[in-house]
Amino acid sequence: MEVPEGFYYNKDLGLPTIISKHREIEDILIKLQYMACITVQVSHLNKIEYLYGSVVYNELLKYVTDVLMDIRDKELRKDDIFVIDLFDVDTFIIFLSAPRENRTKLLSFLEPIAERIRVLIERKVFETFYPYLKENIRPAIGFSLVINNPMVNNLRLITQLINNAKQMGSFMSMKQDYSSKFELQRIIIEHEISTVFQPIVDLADKSVIGYEALSRGPDDSEFFTPQILFLTAAACGLSFELDRLCRRKALERVRHLHTDKKIFVNTLTMTIHDPEFRGTYLKDLLEDLKIKPENVVFEVSEKLAIDNYDIFRGALQDYKDIGIVHANDDIGKGYSDLERVMELRPGFMKIDISFVRGVSHSYIKQEIIKSLVNLAKGIGSEVIAEGIETIDEYEKVKELGVSFGQGYLFGRPVETIGSR
């Protein structure tokens, strides 16, 4: 029976399978009398295929392959054997060759090599997969070794080696999740959140009307990226704790900035109910920080659904009573945008970047934005277009009647903002 070519080589990925390299793999096992391997599993690719189809799946799999090939060329020895699993094509396997010198102890370097691969690939995989899954995607990087046993078939030993490495990968991934949770808890407890500010401008003359307060984790941690910071908090059940800290840090930071512009502060729907930020308590806090309530705008995030609008409106009233305005953030991205607008009648409506990007070339986006502008006029709300990066986008949203804008075209987030 003829063996299909695919059993030896995956043309799409440009990688051999274990079968085509089994002789070389066995030679290492026999020479060293033991063998070590590292596995890289990207299990979320399976979810990508079910949600977006095989074309997107293959594109992302090829991207991961290219990243690993680059790591192999820069970080590993040329004699290390790099293959893809025959049946589990989301798994890459690196069989480590014999050390160049006898005194080199491969076992001492096994875990550090796996960790170096994790660091090099994790951020790239997250940035590539995030637009599809909105999750903190982590490849599972495992490692293992097996000792040669003349009583056991070499193929069985190699299979055992790979399975053990995969199990170690699952364990290490879980360990990393727990370590991240612990680190995030430490950051919250020790208040290691910083605030930067991005300008919001009047599109008529590009004058600054306010700033959005944006939170960042420590510079030297994985949580400096806001997406990872808030995704991890959501996964760990720490969204409330992180959100209330970010809000407090933002308000405290404003105290030292000497500005009379509006400050837009993000908040999750759940933290609107926080008793420590409602009514007279919040009024006293703002007075202590020398912040005018009418200059504060709470941006209610669209990440979570609102289950009971009567209760939510009641909570919002405590903020309105002292002069605080609220904005609906990320219109077009959340669960029920139009229902929120109808029920809450926000002072500001922030159009999500997805409708602004390339708007000058999209009739549908233009019509949606025009509809939102007309809706805003009808309820006495102002529209802010997020993520404006080009002159074309600026001119088009201005033409469509949008009053205010935000994006890199007008300024990146900075630690210090303009004076009075």
DRENDO-1510 file (C-alpha; in Angstrom, 1 decimal, always signed):
<recs>
REC; n; res; u; v; w
REC; 1; MET; +0.0; +0.0; +0.0 .
REC; 2; GLU; +1.4; +3.4; -1.0 .
REC; 3; VAL; +1.8; +5.9; +1.8 .
REC; 4; PRO; +0.4; +9.4; +0.9 .
REC; 5; GLU; +3.0; +12.1; +0.5 .
REC; 6; GLY; +1.3; +14.1; +3.3 .
REC; 7; PHE; +2.4; +11.6; +5.8 .
REC; 8; TYR; +6.0; +12.7; +5.2 .
REC; 9; TYR; +5.7; +16.4; +4.5 .
REC; 10; ASN; +3.2; +19.1; +4.9 .
REC; 11; LYS; +3.5; +21.3; +1.8 .
REC; 12; ASP; +1.2; +24.0; +3.1 .
REC; 13; LEU; +3.4; +24.7; +6.1 .
REC; 14; GLY; +6.7; +23.7; +4.6 .
REC; 15; LEU; +7.4; +21.3; +7.5 .
REC; 16; PRO; +8.2; +17.6; +7.6 .
REC; 17; THR; +6.2; +15.2; +9.8 .
REC; 18; ILE; +7.6; +12.8; +12.4 .
REC; 19; ILE; +7.5; +9.9; +9.9 .
REC; 20; SER; +10.0; +11.5; +7.5 .
REC; 21; LYS; +12.4; +12.2; +10.3 .
REC; 22; HIS; +12.0; +9.1; +12.4 .
REC; 23; ARG; +15.5; +7.7; +11.5 .
REC; 24; GLU; +17.2; +10.9; +12.6 .
REC; 25; ILE; +15.2; +11.1; +15.7 .
REC; 26; GLU; +16.1; +7.5; +16.6 .
REC; 27; ASP; +19.7; +8.3; +16.0 .
REC; 28; ILE; +19.7; +11.0; +18.7 .
REC; 29; LEU; +18.0; +8.7; +21.1 .
REC; 30; ILE; +20.6; +6.0; +20.5 .
REC; 31; LYS; +23.5; +8.4; +20.6 .
REC; 32; LEU; +22.5; +10.2; +23.9 .
REC; 33; GLN; +20.7; +7.2; +25.4 .
REC; 34; TYR; +18.0; +9.7; +26.2 .
REC; 35; MET; +16.0; +12.3; +24.2 .
REC; 36; ALA; +14.4; +15.7; +25.0 .
REC; 37; CYS; +11.8; +17.5; +23.0 .
REC; 38; ILE; +9.7; +20.7; +23.2 .
REC; 39; THR; +6.1; +20.9; +21.9 .
REC; 40; VAL; +4.2; +24.1; +20.9 .
REC; 41; GLN; +0.5; +23.7; +20.8 .
REC; 42; VAL; -1.9; +26.4; +19.6 .
REC; 43; SER; -5.2; +24.8; +20.6 .
REC; 44; HIS; -7.3; +27.9; +19.8 .
REC; 45; LEU; -6.7; +27.2; +16.1 .
REC; 46; ASN; -9.4; +24.6; +16.4 .
REC; 47; LYS; -11.8; +27.2; +17.6 .
REC; 48; ILE; -10.8; +29.5; +14.8 .
REC; 49; GLU; -11.6; +26.9; +12.2 .
REC; 50; TYR; -15.1; +26.3; +13.6 .
REC; 51; LEU; -15.9; +30.0; +13.8 .
REC; 52; TYR; -14.2; +31.3; +10.7 .
REC; 53; GLY; -13.6; +28.4; +8.4 .
REC; 54; SER; -10.6; +26.6; +7.0 .
REC; 55; VAL; -9.2; +29.5; +5.0 .
REC; 56; VAL; -8.6; +31.7; +8.0 .
REC; 57; TYR; -7.5; +28.7; +10.0 .
REC; 58; ASN; -4.8; +27.9; +7.4 .
REC; 59; GLU; -3.6; +31.5; +7.2 .
REC; 60; LEU; -3.2; +31.7; +11.0 .
REC; 61; LEU; -1.5; +28.2; +11.2 .
REC; 62; LYS; +0.9; +29.3; +8.5 .
REC; 63; TYR; +1.6; +32.5; +10.4 .
REC; 64; VAL; +2.4; +30.5; +13.6 .
REC; 65; THR; +4.6; +28.2; +11.5 .
REC; 66; ASP; +6.6; +31.2; +10.1 .
REC; 67; VAL; +7.1; +32.6; +13.6 .
REC; 68; LEU; +8.4; +29.3; +14.9 .
REC; 69; MET; +10.6; +28.9; +11.8 .
REC; 70; ASP; +12.1; +32.3; +12.5 .
REC; 71; ILE; +12.7; +31.3; +16.2 .
REC; 72; ARG; +14.3; +28.1; +15.1 .
REC; 73; ASP; +16.7; +29.9; +12.8 .
REC; 74; LYS; +17.7; +32.4; +15.4 .
REC; 75; GLU; +17.5; +30.5; +18.7 .
REC; 76; LEU; +18.0; +26.8; +18.1 .
REC; 77; ARG; +20.8; +24.7; +16.7 .
REC; 78; LYS; +20.8; +23.6; +13.1 .
REC; 79; ASP; +20.8; +19.9; +14.1 .
REC; 80; ASP; +17.6; +20.2; +16.2 .
REC; 81; ILE; +14.8; +18.5; +14.4 .
REC; 82; PHE; +11.7; +20.6; +13.8 .
REC; 83; VAL; +8.6; +18.7; +12.7 .
REC; 84; ILE; +4.8; +19.0; +12.8 .
REC; 85; ASP; +2.7; +16.4; +14.5 .
REC; 86; LEU; +1.3; +14.0; +11.9 .
REC; 87; PHE; -2.3; +14.0; +13.1 .
REC; 88; ASP; -2.5; +16.9; +15.5 .
REC; 89; VAL; -1.5; +19.7; +13.0 .
REC; 90; ASP; -1.9; +22.4; +15.7 .
REC; 91; THR; +1.2; +20.9; +17.4 .
REC; 92; PHE; +4.8; +21.6; +16.5 .
REC; 93; ILE; +7.6; +19.4; +17.9 .
REC; 94; ILE; +11.3; +20.2; +18.3 .
REC; 95; PHE; +13.6; +17.3; +19.1 .
REC; 96; LEU; +16.8; +18.6; +20.6 .
REC; 97; SER; +20.0; +17.3; +19.2 .
REC; 98; ALA; +23.1; +16.2; +21.1 .
REC; 99; PRO; +25.1; +19.1; +22.8 .
REC; 100; ARG; +28.2; +20.3; +20.9 .
REC; 101; GLU; +30.3; +19.5; +24.0 .
REC; 102; ASN; +30.1; +16.6; +26.3 .
REC; 103; ARG; +30.2; +18.7; +29.4 .
REC; 104; THR; +27.1; +20.6; +28.3 .
REC; 105; LYS; +24.1; +19.4; +30.3 .
REC; 106; LEU; +21.1; +19.5; +28.0 .
REC; 107; LEU; +18.8; +18.8; +30.9 .
REC; 108; SER; +19.8; +22.1; +32.6 .
REC; 109; PHE; +18.8; +24.0; +29.5 .
REC; 110; LEU; +15.6; +22.3; +28.6 .
REC; 111; GLU; +13.2; +24.4; +30.6 .
REC; 112; PRO; +14.9; +27.7; +29.9 .
REC; 113; ILE; +14.8; +27.0; +26.1 .
REC; 114; ALA; +11.1; +26.3; +26.4 .
REC; 115; GLU; +10.6; +29.5; +28.3 .
REC; 116; ARG; +12.5; +31.5; +25.7 .
REC; 117; ILE; +10.3; +30.1; +23.0 .
REC; 118; ARG; +7.2; +31.0; +25.0 .
REC; 119; VAL; +8.3; +34.6; +25.5 .
REC; 120; LEU; +9.2; +35.0; +21.8 .
REC; 121; ILE; +5.9; +33.6; +20.4 .
REC; 122; GLU; +3.3; +34.4; +23.0 .
REC; 123; ARG; +2.9; +38.1; +22.2 .
REC; 124; LYS; +2.9; +37.6; +18.5 .
REC; 125; VAL; +0.2; +34.9; +18.7 .
REC; 126; PHE; -2.0; +37.1; +21.0 .
REC; 127; GLU; -1.8; +40.1; +18.6 .
REC; 128; THR; -2.7; +37.9; +15.6 .
REC; 129; PHE; -5.5; +35.9; +17.2 .
REC; 130; TYR; -7.1; +38.8; +19.3 .
REC; 131; PRO; -9.2; +40.3; +16.4 .
REC; 132; TYR; -10.8; +36.9; +15.9 .
REC; 133; LEU; -11.4; +35.6; +19.5 .
REC; 134; LYS; -11.0; +38.6; +21.8 .
REC; 135; GLU; -9.2; +36.4; +24.2 .
REC; 136; ASN; -5.7; +36.3; +25.7 .
REC; 137; ILE; -4.5; +33.4; +23.6 .
REC; 138; ARG; -1.5; +31.6; +25.0 .
REC; 139; PRO; +0.3; +28.7; +23.2 .
REC; 140; ALA; +1.0; +25.8; +25.4 .
REC; 141; ILE; +4.8; +25.2; +25.5 .
REC; 142; GLY; +5.8; +21.9; +26.9 .
REC; 143; PHE; +9.0; +19.9; +27.3 .
REC; 144; SER; +9.9; +16.4; +28.3 .
REC; 145; LEU; +12.6; +13.7; +28.1 .
REC; 146; VAL; +12.7; +10.0; +27.8 .
REC; 147; ILE; +15.5; +7.5; +28.7 .
REC; 148; ASN; +16.4; +4.9; +26.1 .
REC; 149; ASN; +15.1; +1.5; +27.1 .
REC; 150; PRO; +16.2; -1.5; +25.0 .
REC; 151; MET; +13.1; -3.4; +26.3 .
REC; 152; VAL; +10.8; -0.9; +24.6 .
REC; 153; ASN; +10.3; -0.1; +20.9 .
REC; 154; ASN; +11.9; +3.2; +20.0 .
REC; 155; LEU; +8.8; +4.5; +18.3 .
REC; 156; ARG; +6.8; +3.8; +21.5 .
REC; 157; LEU; +9.4; +5.8; +23.5 .
REC; 158; ILE; +9.3; +8.7; +21.1 .
REC; 159; THR; +5.4; +8.7; +21.2 .
REC; 160; GLN; +5.6; +8.7; +25.0 .
REC; 161; LEU; +8.1; +11.6; +24.9 .
REC; 162; ILE; +5.7; +13.7; +22.8 .
REC; 163; ASN; +2.6; +12.9; +24.9 .
REC; 164; ASN; +4.5; +13.8; +28.1 .
REC; 165; ALA; +5.6; +17.1; +26.6 .
REC; 166; LYS; +2.1; +17.9; +25.6 .
REC; 167; GLN; +0.9; +17.2; +29.1 .
REC; 168; MET; +3.7; +19.4; +30.5 .
REC; 169; GLY; +2.6; +22.1; +28.1 .
REC; 170; SER; -1.0; +22.0; +29.5 .
REC; 171; PHE; +0.5; +22.2; +33.1 .
REC; 172; MET; +2.8; +25.0; +32.3 .
REC; 173; SER; +0.0; +27.0; +30.6 .
REC; 174; MET; -2.2; +26.5; +33.7 .
REC; 175; LYS; +0.7; +27.5; +35.9 .
REC; 176; GLN; +1.2; +30.7; +33.8 .
REC; 177; ASP; -2.5; +31.5; +34.1 .
REC; 178; TYR; -2.3; +31.2; +37.9 .
REC; 179; SER; +1.0; +33.3; +38.0 .
REC; 180; SER; -0.7; +36.0; +35.9 .
REC; 181; LYS; -3.7; +36.1; +38.2 .
REC; 182; PHE; -1.4; +36.4; +41.3 .
REC; 183; GLU; +0.5; +39.2; +39.6 .
REC; 184; LEU; -2.6; +41.0; +38.6 .
REC; 185; GLN; -3.9; +40.7; +42.2 .
REC; 186; ARG; -0.6; +42.2; +43.4 .
REC; 187; ILE; -0.9; +45.1; +40.9 .
REC; 188; ILE; -4.4; +45.9; +42.2 .
REC; 189; ILE; -3.4; +45.6; +45.9 .
REC; 190; GLU; -0.3; +47.8; +45.4 .
REC; 191; HIS; -2.1; +50.2; +43.1 .
REC; 192; GLU; +0.5; +49.8; +40.3 .
REC; 193; ILE; -1.8; +51.3; +37.6 .
REC; 194; SER; -0.8; +54.4; +35.7 .
REC; 195; THR; -3.0; +56.7; +33.7 .
REC; 196; VAL; -2.4; +58.3; +30.3 .
REC; 197; PHE; -4.6; +60.8; +28.5 .
REC; 198; GLN; -5.6; +61.0; +24.8 .
REC; 199; PRO; -7.2; +64.2; +23.5 .
REC; 200; ILE; -10.7; +64.4; +22.2 .
REC; 201; VAL; -11.1; +67.3; +19.7 .
REC; 202; ASP; -13.8; +69.4; +18.1 .
REC; 203; LEU; -13.7; +68.4; +14.5 .
REC; 204; ALA; -14.7; +71.9; +13.3 .
REC; 205; ASP; -11.4; +73.5; +14.4 .
REC; 206; LYS; -9.4; +70.6; +16.1 .
REC; 207; SER; -9.5; +72.3; +19.4 .
REC; 208; VAL; -9.3; +70.0; +22.5 .
REC; 209; ILE; -12.6; +69.6; +24.3 .
REC; 210; GLY; -11.5; +66.8; +26.7 .
REC; 211; TYR; -9.3; +63.8; +27.3 .
REC; 212; GLU; -9.9; +60.1; +27.7 .
REC; 213; ALA; -8.2; +58.6; +30.7 .
REC; 214; LEU; -6.6; +55.3; +29.7 .
REC; 215; SER; -5.1; +52.8; +32.2 .
REC; 216; ARG; -1.8; +50.9; +31.8 .
REC; 217; GLY; -0.1; +48.3; +33.9 .
REC; 218; PRO; +3.5; +48.4; +35.0 .
REC; 219; ASP; +6.0; +49.1; +32.1 .
REC; 220; ASP; +8.0; +45.9; +32.7 .
REC; 221; SER; +5.1; +43.5; +32.9 .
REC; 222; GLU; +2.8; +41.6; +30.5 .
REC; 223; PHE; +0.0; +43.9; +31.7 .
REC; 224; PHE; +1.3; +47.0; +30.2 .
REC; 225; THR; -0.8; +46.3; +27.1 .
REC; 226; PRO; -4.4; +47.3; +28.1 .
REC; 227; GLN; -6.0; +44.5; +26.2 .
REC; 228; ILE; -4.1; +41.9; +28.1 .
REC; 229; LEU; -4.7; +43.8; +31.4 .
REC; 230; PHE; -8.5; +43.8; +31.1 .
REC; 231; LEU; -8.8; +40.4; +29.3 .
REC; 232; THR; -6.9; +38.8; +32.1 .
REC; 233; ALA; -9.0; +40.6; +34.7 .
REC; 234; ALA; -12.1; +39.3; +33.1 .
REC; 235; ALA; -10.8; +35.7; +32.9 .
REC; 236; CYS; -9.8; +35.8; +36.6 .
REC; 237; GLY; -13.0; +37.4; +37.9 .
REC; 238; LEU; -11.1; +40.7; +38.8 .
REC; 239; SER; -12.9; +43.1; +36.4 .
REC; 240; PHE; -14.7; +45.0; +39.2 .
REC; 241; GLU; -11.6; +45.3; +41.4 .
REC; 242; LEU; -9.4; +46.5; +38.5 .
REC; 243; ASP; -12.0; +48.8; +37.0 .
REC; 244; ARG; -12.7; +50.7; +40.3 .
REC; 245; LEU; -8.9; +51.1; +40.8 .
REC; 246; CYS; -8.4; +52.4; +37.3 .
REC; 247; ARG; -11.3; +54.9; +37.8 .
REC; 248; ARG; -9.9; +56.1; +41.2 .
REC; 249; LYS; -6.3; +56.4; +39.8 .
REC; 250; ALA; -7.6; +58.4; +36.8 .
REC; 251; LEU; -9.4; +60.9; +39.0 .
REC; 252; GLU; -6.4; +61.2; +41.4 .
REC; 253; ARG; -4.2; +61.9; +38.4 .
REC; 254; VAL; -6.5; +64.6; +37.1 .
REC; 255; ARG; -6.0; +66.5; +40.3 .
REC; 256; HIS; -2.4; +67.3; +39.3 .
REC; 257; LEU; -3.0; +68.2; +35.7 .
REC; 258; HIS; -4.5; +71.6; +36.1 .
REC; 259; THR; -7.0; +71.4; +33.3 .
REC; 260; ASP; -10.6; +72.6; +32.9 .
REC; 261; LYS; -11.3; +70.2; +30.0 .
REC; 262; LYS; -13.7; +67.3; +30.3 .
REC; 263; ILE; -12.2; +64.0; +31.5 .
REC; 264; PHE; -13.7; +60.8; +30.0 .
REC; 265; VAL; -13.2; +57.9; +32.4 .
REC; 266; ASN; -14.0; +54.3; +31.4 .
REC; 267; THR; -16.2; +52.2; +33.6 .
REC; 268; LEU; -17.8; +48.8; +33.3 .
REC; 269; THR; -21.6; +48.5; +33.8 .
REC; 270; MET; -21.1; +46.5; +37.0 .
REC; 271; THR; -18.9; +49.2; +38.7 .
REC; 272; ILE; -21.6; +51.9; +38.1 .
REC; 273; HIS; -23.3; +50.2; +41.1 .
REC; 274; ASP; -20.2; +50.6; +43.3 .
REC; 275; PRO; -21.5; +52.3; +46.5 .
REC; 276; GLU; -18.1; +54.0; +47.1 .
REC; 277; PHE; -18.4; +56.0; +43.8 .
REC; 278; ARG; -22.0; +57.1; +44.1 .
REC; 279; GLY; -23.9; +60.1; +45.5 .
REC; 280; THR; -22.4; +62.3; +48.2 .
REC; 281; TYR; -19.3; +60.0; +48.6 .
REC; 282; LEU; -18.3; +60.7; +45.0 .
REC; 283; LYS; -19.2; +64.4; +45.3 .
REC; 284; ASP; -16.9; +64.7; +48.4 .
REC; 285; LEU; -14.2; +62.8; +46.6 .
REC; 286; LEU; -14.3; +65.2; +43.6 .
REC; 287; GLU; -14.3; +68.2; +45.9 .
REC; 288; ASP; -11.3; +66.8; +47.7 .
REC; 289; LEU; -9.5; +66.3; +44.3 .
REC; 290; LYS; -10.6; +69.7; +43.1 .
REC; 291; ILE; -12.4; +68.3; +40.1 .
REC; 292; LYS; -15.7; +69.8; +38.8 .
REC; 293; PRO; -18.3; +67.1; +38.5 .
REC; 294; GLU; -19.6; +68.6; +35.2 .
REC; 295; ASN; -16.1; +68.0; +33.8 .
REC; 296; VAL; -16.3; +64.3; +34.4 .
REC; 297; VAL; -17.8; +61.9; +31.8 .
REC; 298; PHE; -18.2; +58.2; +32.7 .
REC; 299; GLU; -17.9; +56.1; +29.6 .
REC; 300; VAL; -20.0; +53.0; +30.1 .
REC; 301; SER; -18.3; +50.1; +28.3 .
REC; 302; GLU; -20.2; +48.0; +25.9 .
REC; 303; LYS; -18.4; +44.8; +27.0 .
REC; 304; LEU; -21.2; +43.6; +29.3 .
REC; 305; ALA; -24.9; +43.5; +28.8 .
REC; 306; ILE; -27.3; +45.4; +31.1 .
REC; 307; ASP; -29.9; +43.0; +32.5 .
REC; 308; ASN; -32.1; +45.5; +34.2 .
REC; 309; TYR; -32.3; +49.1; +32.9 .
REC; 310; ASP; -34.5; +50.3; +35.7 .
REC; 311; ILE; -31.9; +49.5; +38.3 .
REC; 312; PHE; -29.1; +50.8; +36.1 .
REC; 313; ARG; -30.9; +54.1; +35.5 .
REC; 314; GLY; -31.3; +54.4; +39.2 .
REC; 315; ALA; -27.6; +54.0; +39.7 .
REC; 316; LEU; -26.8; +56.5; +37.0 .
REC; 317; GLN; -29.1; +59.1; +38.6 .
REC; 318; ASP; -26.7; +59.3; +41.5 .
REC; 319; TYR; -24.0; +60.5; +39.1 .
REC; 320; LYS; -26.3; +62.8; +37.2 .
REC; 321; ASP; -27.5; +64.4; +40.5 .
REC; 322; ILE; -24.0; +65.8; +41.1 .
REC; 323; GLY; -23.5; +66.9; +37.5 .
REC; 324; ILE; -21.6; +64.0; +36.0 .
REC; 325; VAL; -22.5; +63.1; +32.3 .
REC; 326; HIS; -22.3; +59.5; +31.0 .
REC; 327; ALA; -21.3; +58.3; +27.6 .
REC; 328; ASN; -22.0; +55.1; +25.7 .
REC; 329; ASP; -18.6; +53.7; +24.7 .
REC; 330; ASP; -17.9; +51.6; +21.6 .
REC; 331; ILE; -21.3; +52.0; +19.9 .
REC; 332; GLY; -21.5; +49.3; +17.2 .
REC; 333; LYS; -19.4; +46.8; +19.1 .
REC; 334; GLY; -21.5; +45.7; +22.1 .
REC; 335; TYR; -24.5; +43.6; +22.9 .
REC; 336; SER; -27.4; +45.9; +22.3 .
REC; 337; ASP; -26.2; +49.4; +21.3 .
REC; 338; LEU; -29.5; +50.9; +20.2 .
REC; 339; GLU; -31.4; +49.5; +23.2 .
REC; 340; ARG; -28.8; +51.2; +25.4 .
REC; 341; VAL; -29.2; +54.5; +23.6 .
REC; 342; MET; -32.9; +54.3; +23.8 .
REC; 343; GLU; -33.0; +53.4; +27.5 .
REC; 344; LEU; -30.2; +55.6; +28.8 .
REC; 345; ARG; -30.0; +58.6; +26.5 .
REC; 346; PRO; -26.3; +59.2; +27.0 .
REC; 347; GLY; -24.7; +62.7; +26.8 .
REC; 348; PHE; -22.1; +61.3; +24.4 .
REC; 349; MET; -22.2; +58.4; +21.9 .
REC; 350; LYS; -18.7; +57.1; +21.0 .
REC; 351; ILE; -18.7; +55.3; +17.6 .
REC; 352; ASP; -16.5; +52.3; +17.6 .
REC; 353; ILE; -13.2; +52.3; +15.6 .
REC; 354; SER; -14.5; +49.5; +13.4 .
REC; 355; PHE; -17.0; +52.0; +11.7 .
REC; 356; VAL; -14.3; +54.7; +11.4 .
REC; 357; ARG; -11.6; +52.7; +9.9 .
REC; 358; GLY; -11.8; +53.1; +6.1 .
REC; 359; VAL; -15.1; +55.0; +6.3 .
REC; 360; SER; -14.2; +57.2; +3.3 .
REC; 361; HIS; -14.4; +54.1; +1.1 .
REC; 362; SER; -17.4; +52.3; +2.7 .
REC; 363; TYR; -21.0; +53.4; +1.8 .
REC; 364; ILE; -22.4; +51.1; +4.5 .
REC; 365; LYS; -20.2; +52.6; +7.3 .
REC; 366; GLN; -21.1; +56.1; +6.1 .
REC; 367; GLU; -24.9; +55.4; +6.2 .
REC; 368; ILE; -24.6; +53.9; +9.7 .
REC; 369; ILE; -22.7; +56.9; +11.0 .
REC; 370; LYS; -25.2; +59.3; +9.5 .
REC; 371; SER; -28.0; +57.3; +11.2 .
REC; 372; LEU; -26.2; +57.5; +14.5 .
REC; 373; VAL; -25.7; +61.3; +14.1 .
REC; 374; ASN; -29.4; +61.8; +13.4 .
REC; 375; LEU; -30.3; +59.7; +16.3 .
REC; 376; ALA; -28.0; +61.7; +18.6 .
REC; 377; LYS; -29.5; +64.9; +17.5 .
REC; 378; GLY; -33.0; +63.6; +18.3 .
REC; 379; ILE; -32.1; +62.7; +21.9 .
REC; 380; GLY; -29.7; +65.6; +22.6 .
REC; 381; SER; -26.6; +63.6; +22.5 .
REC; 382; GLU; -23.1; +64.4; +21.0 .
REC; 383; VAL; -21.2; +61.9; +18.8 .
REC; 384; ILE; -17.5; +61.1; +19.1 .
REC; 385; ALA; -15.8; +59.1; +16.4 .
REC; 386; GLU; -13.0; +56.9; +17.9 .
REC; 387; GLY; -9.8; +55.8; +16.2 .
REC; 388; ILE; -9.4; +58.5; +13.6 .
REC; 389; GLU; -5.9; +58.0; +12.1 .
REC; 390; THR; -6.0; +59.5; +8.6 .
REC; 391; ILE; -7.0; +62.8; +7.0 .
REC; 392; ASP; -9.5; +60.9; +4.8 .
REC; 393; GLU; -11.2; +59.5; +7.9 .
REC; 394; TYR; -11.3; +62.9; +9.6 .
REC; 395; GLU; -12.8; +64.7; +6.6 .
REC; 396; LYS; -15.4; +62.0; +6.0 .
REC; 397; VAL; -16.7; +61.7; +9.6 .
REC; 398; LYS; -16.8; +65.5; +9.8 .
REC; 399; GLU; -18.7; +65.6; +6.5 .
REC; 400; LEU; -21.2; +63.1; +8.0 .
REC; 401; GLY; -22.0; +65.4; +10.8 .
REC; 402; VAL; -19.9; +64.0; +13.6 .
REC; 403; SER; -19.0; +66.7; +16.1 .
REC; 404; PHE; -16.0; +65.3; +17.9 .
REC; 405; GLY; -13.2; +62.9; +17.2 .
REC; 406; GLN; -10.4; +61.0; +18.9 .
REC; 407; GLY; -7.4; +59.1; +17.5 .
REC; 408; TYR; -3.7; +59.1; +16.6 .
REC; 409; LEU; -4.3; +61.8; +14.0 .
REC; 410; PHE; -4.9; +64.3; +16.9 .
REC; 411; GLY; -2.6; +62.8; +19.5 .
REC; 412; ARG; -1.4; +59.6; +21.1 .
REC; 413; PRO; -2.0; +58.9; +24.8 .
REC; 414; VAL; +0.5; +60.9; +27.0 .
REC; 415; GLU; +1.1; +61.3; +30.7 .
REC; 416; THR; +0.8; +65.1; +30.8 .
REC; 417; ILE; -2.0; +67.2; +29.2 .
REC; 418; GLY; -2.4; +70.9; +28.4 .
REC; 419; SER; -2.8; +73.6; +31.0 .
REC; 420; ARG; -5.8; +75.8; +31.5 .
</recs>
